């Protein structure tokens, strides 16, 4: 190889190295810091099509599984149907499924106009309401550049602590699988509340 050819390859290699380093730094800037679990759940308001509002704190004492989803997503509605079955099966034991519909980014607010027909079509057996995108981002602690994975599952124990999430950098996608979700819900149902656990000691 000529000296000129060697120098050209050397310059190209240096440029590629710099480009890779810049790309790595940029990718790192897009990754949100993982949210640790368990952590205390913030308050959250869900507006039902009927006009009723559900405060998340009103469900304290139950094991709550919230699905944040888009009505336009087949994957989201499949998870919603799974939660409906679990709600029927485990509701009497203190399980509560909860659906939170919001609009995709860059789409005008629908105010949940399609919730009622979707609930009827899928025969969902649990409350499904609407929330604004900004409120959903705040609850999920989603960073500005963090990729929005949908659906997002949030599991809250009887004491109001978030125990697992499916989205975000610390999320566990297995929560969208019925077997994995059922195992965690069963464990939390059997734990009871901190007050009840303290009374048994």
PyMOL commands that set and color helices and strands:
alter all, ss='L'
color gray80, all
select helices_A, chain A and resi 3-30+56-59+74-93+115-122+133-140+173-176+178-191+194-200
alter helices_A, ss='H'
color red, helices_A
select strands_A, chain A and resi 39-40+45-48+53-55+63-69+95-101+128-130+152-156+161-165
alter strands_A, ss='S'
color yellow, strands_A
deselect
rebuild
show_as cartoon
